[in-house]
Amino acid sequence: MLSLRPIRRFCHSSSFIATGSAHIPTESNLSQGLKPLEEPALVKLKSERDPEKLFKLFKANATNQLVIENRFAFEDTVSRLAGARRFDFIEDLLEHQKTLRQGRREGFIVRIIMLYGKAGMTKHALDTFYDMDSYGCKRTVKSFNATLKVLTLKPDLHAIQDFLRDVPSKYGVEIDAVSFNIVIKSACEMGFLDRAYLAMMEMEKSGVKPDVVTYTTLISAFYKHDMYVIGNGLWNLMVLKGCRPNLTTFNVRIQFLVNRRRAWDANDLLMLMPKLQMEPDSVTYNMVIKGFFLAGFPEMAERVYTAMHGQGYKPNEKIYQTMIHYLCKAKKFDLAYTMCKDCMRKKWYPNLDTVGMLLNGLVQKGQLDQAKLIMALIHKRVPPFRKEQLVSLKSIL
């Protein structure tokens, strides 16, 4: 069983729950604040393809702030060395960085921990966390969560359990909602839903309030495993506890309803969202549209599509794909033709199965000119479809 012992609190701050997501470096925040690759060293790093030369070039710029503080250059270098399986070069570079001035900043060490994790060097990431004191860097929940996140990249329940059990009390780290959410998500991904739920119970016992990420992760997992009674119960518990669902939570619930062919219930939830000051997004609309098609109500799908326009939303490529595909299945080829023509003129192309259905439908209706126009637009695709695919489509005409 996954057990989280109560953690002694050394520096409690309620802001951990409100802003906990900031503790884990993500792809989005790694891309912020990047310096333009205009300096010679950065240009050379980006263009160098030989792993050994890349290593030497980076090592030569180990104290160059334009390089070291450029997260893209740092991450890209490590990623390419990992791709070349030169883990010895990665270790040399990152271990050297820890001995320099920047190695005293926790944010910089968090980056090294995550880079080791992405390179698959889990032990090095752990050692970096354990050795932070040796290079004068303060250890907080930020570096703890980063290391915990690395452990989930290669899911090992025992390793995660041991880290949670031993580390916080040993190093005086106060775990927060993000810490628990990392564990809960990992347990769900491994299929241990009971342990994920127990982790939420331990979360409350430790004085950390489950947040919308906690509930949404669990609800999604139970729905995916067709344990909808528990999923619904968690939704009700979330509301009862005063935790406000967010857009992702609504989309998870709507996806579940669509999968159960409960299109009208999904639409009711869509209609409820604005009343709760919650704006649907293109994913929400796409799911409800698809739901009505699957439930056998194409006219309602069209009405939702029209209503989406009335709310100021413009269809994206995914919505075009859904509409055209299911309009063809419903044998509404005129509207499918109009939408397909508009879609491809925006440089968005439905998949070949959908185009094939449309061409077949137009030919059967005797609308050969429209079918030829669709085929002409297909030929303008960049990059082009394969020759055998084009031949297959042309054979329909």
ABEGO torsion letter per residue (X at the ends): XBBBBBBBBABBBAAAAAAAAAABBBAAAAABGBBBBABAAAAAAAABABAAAAAAAAAAAAABAAAAABAAAAAAAAAAAAAAGBAAAAAAAAAAAAABAAAABAAAAAAAAAAAAAAGBAAAAAAAAAAAAAAGBBBBAAAAAAAAAAAAABBBAAAAAAAAAAAAAAAGBBBBAAAAAAAAAAAAAAGBAAAAAAAAAAAAAAGBBBBAAAAAAAAAAAAAAGBAAAAAAAAAAAAAAGBBBBAAAAAAAAAAAAAAGBAAAAAAAAAAAAAAGBBBBAAAAAAAAAAAAAAGBAAAAAAAAAAAAAAGBBBBAAAAAAAAAAAAAAGBAAAAAAAAAAAAAAGBBBBAAAAAAAAAAAAAAGBAAAAAAAAAAAAABOBBBBAAAAAAAAAAX
